[in-house]
């Protein structure tokens, strides 16, 4: 495959495959971060939060199996190759979560809705992508670097939960990671309500598998090619900006995993919406709603870059390598979203 389409093309194809799985899971399995939070806080159901636990558990077990075999060099991943900035995780996660509540979707969710014909999500994708790139390398980059500096790890003390426990116990990090992943899986699967809808378990596992396709595919390309392609998996913050840039300047820049991943989610979501018969064109009729979505998307773009990932980037890809940043960022996203949902739904009115 690498010989036929080149290393960059192969990396993009890996992104497309995993992205399609994620897009199908969103449309057919109702896998959604904001929906899971809203169900838990206002619907009294933890079913979709358990889906997240299953997806994370599958991703952790599979990723540490790759690390154990040497197929994935943990130190070369973004989340373990950089020193953790706790302040960035907390503040970036809070901003992202609040923006997600305002916009009504995260970047992944917006792509999935766009695949179903929701043109409002197109605005969210564009604004979030531009805001993310403005923070990565645009006018906000110097401020971001000054306030939230991040340095590369230069020793073997990787900022991961499993690797930290390995240093304390003398056990192998892969064994600890797999054990933690299995424990999370067992806890997430311990629900009678969950097993009444086995499709829920299936699609949650598919999401975890999608993360594995990213790590395994890009690591293979890195090991067998010559281009400087880092092992990566799915995230939908800066990659949205990268995809926008590629569609505008693709003749002068190589295609990438990020571009393939973004396209794959849209393709999978489009196919899923056709299968369900849910595809229909929708647009925003209320200027106030559009304004709220634009502000929310901008907050998500900035927050995700500061936190080094979004609900998928930190909530799944970083969690799969058990980076310390993952649970902290995920908790901050949950808190920010809860605050935003309360503002939108209850308006902070005192209870009578």
N, C-alpha and C positions, 0 to 999 in steps of 0.2 A: 504493500500500500504506500509506504514512504517513497519507494522508487517511482511510483506512478504519479502521485500528486504532490510530492515534496513534503518536507517536515511541517511547514506552516499549514499547508492544506490538510495534512493528516491530523494536526492538532485541532484545526477548525472542525473537521469531521467528527472527532471525538466529542467536541463540544455540542455539535448538532445532535448526536445520538443521546447523550445525557439530557440535553435540553428538551428533546421530544418526550422523554420519559417524565420529566418534570411538568411539562405542559399538559400531558395526558392526566397526570395525577391531580393537577389543579382542576381540570374540567370534569373528569370522570370520578375522581376520588374526593373532591372538595377539600383538597389539602390547601390550607390557607392560614397564615399566621394571625392576621387580625381577626378572622372568623373564629379561630380557636380561642383567642383571648376574650372576644365578645361572648362566645358561648359559655365560657367559664364564669365570667363576671355577671352576665345578665340573663343567661339562659339556663343556668344550673347544670350544664353538661360539660364534662371533661373529656368527651370522646375525641375531639380533634386535638386536644393537648396530648392525649395518649398517642395519637398518631405521630405527633412530633417525637415523643419518647421512643417509639418504635423505629422511626426513621433514623434518629440519632444513634440508637443502639446498633442497628444494622450497619450504619456507616462506621461506627467505632470498631466493631468486631472485624469488619472487612478491611478497614484501613490498617489496623495493627497487624492483621495477618499479612498484608503486603509489606509492612515494615519488617516483620519477622523474617520474611523470605529474602529481604534485601531488594525487593522490587520497587519500594518507595523509600528514598533517602529522607528521613524525617527532617534533618537539619536543613534541607533544601526547600522545604515548604515555607510559604510566606508566614504562617502563623507560629512556627517554631524557629524560624531563622532570624527573627527580629526580637529584640527585647520588648517585653510587655510594658505598655504605658497605661496603668490603671485609670488615671484621670481621663485619658482619651476614651477608654472603654465606657466609663460611666457617663460622661457628658455627651459623647457621640451617640451612645445608645439611647439616652433620654431624648435627645433631639430627634433621632430617627423614629423612635416609638411615637412621640407626639406628632411628628409630621405624618407618620403612617395613619394615625387616627384622623387627622385633618383631611388627608387625601383619600382615605377610604381603602387604600391598598398600599402594599410595599412595591418595590420595583418588580419583583417576580410576579406578584398578584396582578399588577397593572399589565404586564406582558400577557398574562393568561387571559385577562378580560379583553385585551385588545384582540386576541385571537378569536374572541367571541363576537367581535364587531363593535365593541365599546370605544367610541372615538374620544371619550373623556380620558380614557387611560393613555391614549396617544400623547396627550398634553403632559400627563404625569411622567411618562417615559422620557420625553424630550427635556422637560425642565429638570428632572432628576439627573439625567445624563450630563447636561450642561453644567449644573451646579456641582456635580461630583468632579468633573474635569477642571472646573475653575478652582476647586480646592486642592486637587492633585498637583496641577502644574500651571494654573492660571493666576490671576491677581490675588487670590486668597492663599496661595501656596506658601509665601514667606511667613504669613501670620500663623498658618497651621503648623509649619515646621518650628517656629519659635515657641509656640504654646504647647505643642504636643510632639516633642522630638522623639524620634525612634532610631535606634542604632542596631546594626547587625550583631548577631551573637557570634563571638569569636572563639568560644571555647565549647566544651561538651555539655554545659549546663543549660540544656534547652528549656524554655519556659513552658513546660507542659506538666499536667497533673501526673500522668503515668511516669514521665521521666523524673519528676521530683520524688515520687514515691519509690522509684527504683534506686535513687541515690540514698534514700533513707533505709531501705530494707535490704538492698543488695540483690533483689530479684530483677528479672529482666523487664524492661519497659513494655515490650510487646505482650508478655503474659499478663501484666497488670492491666494494660489497656483492654485486652480481650475479656478479662474477668469483669472489669467495670462495665464494659459494653453489654455483656450477658446479664449482669445484674440490672442494668437499666431496662433491658428488654423484658426481663421477667417482671419487673415492677409495672411496666407499661401495659403488659399483656394481662395482668391480673384484674380483669374486669369482665363480668358476665355480659354487660351491655355491649362491650366491644365485640365479643364473639357472636353476638346476635346479628352483626353486620360484617361477615368475614371479608367482604370487599374492602372495608376500611383497613383491615390489617394488610391486605394485599397491596393496596396503593401506598400505604405508609412504607412498606418494605421496598417498593419500587423507587420511592424517593431516596431512601438510603442507598440503593443500588446505583442510582444515577450519580451520586457523589463518588462512589467507587470507580465508575467508568472514567471520571475525570482524572483521578489520581493515577489509576492503572495505565490509562491510555497515554497521558502526557509523560509519565515516567518512562514508559517503554520507548516513546519517541526520543526522549532525551538520551536514553542509554544507547540507542541504535543510530542516532543521527549526529550531525555536526553543528547544527544551529543552536544558539543559546536559548533553548526553550526550557523554562522552569516547570517543574511538576505543579500543576494547579488543579483546582476543582471549581465548582460553580459558585458564583457570586453575582449580584445584580445591582451594583452601585457604580463604581468606575467603569466596569465593563459596558454599561449602557452608553457612557460617553465614548468609549473606545469603538463601539459598534457604530455610533453616529458618525464619528470621524472616518471610519473605514468606508462607509457608504458614500461619503462625500469625496474621499481622496484615495480610494482603493487601488488606483493605478500606480500610486507612489508609495504605498505601504503594504506589507504582507498581511494576509488574513491571519486571524488568531483564534485561539480557543474561545476567547470572550465573544468574538463576533459569531462564531458557530453556536455558542451556548444561547445567546440572545435570540438568534434566528430559530434555533431548535425549540425553545419554549413557545414561540409564536406558532410554529408549525404544529407542534403537539396540541396546543390549546385550540387552534383552528380545527384540527381533525377531531378533537374531543367534542367541540361544540357542534360539529356536523353530526357526529354519532349520536349525541343526545338530542339533537334537533333544537338546540338553544341559540344557534347563530342568528343574530339580528343587529342591525345598525342602531346605535344609540348615540345621542349627543347631549351636551349640557344645555339646558334651557334657562338656568338660573345663574346670572352673573355672580351672585354671592357664593354659590357652590363652586364655580370655576375659580374664583379668587382663592377660596379655601384650599382647593386642590393644588393650585400653583404654589401657594405658600408651603403647604405640606410637602410637596415634591422637592422644593428647594431645601427644606430642612432635612429631608431624608438624604439628599445628595451630599450635603455638607457633613451631616452626622455620620453617615456610613464611612466616609473617607477618614474622619477623625477616629472612628472606632475600628478602622481596618476591616469593615465588612458590614453586611446587612443581615436580615433575618436568615438568608441562605448562607451568605459568606461566613458569618460568625456562628449562626444558629445551627448550621450543618457542617460546612467544610472545616471550620476551625474546631468545632466540637468533635469531628471525626478523628482529629489528631490529639484531642484532649488538651488543647491550648488553654492556659489559665484565662485568657481573654474571653473565651467562649461563654462560660456560664455567667460571668459578670456582665458582659455586654447583653446577653439574652435577658437577664434579669432587669437591666436598665431599659431595654426596649419594651419589656412587659410593663414596667412602671410608667414609662412615658406614654405608652398606648392607653393604659388604664386612666391616666390623668386626662388625656385628650378625649377619650370616650365619655368620661364623666362630664366633661365640659360640654360636649355636644349633646348628650342624652339627657342629663339632669340639669345642666346649666348652673351647677353649684348652688341650687336653691336649698335652704335649710328644710329638713324634714318637718312635717307638721304632725 
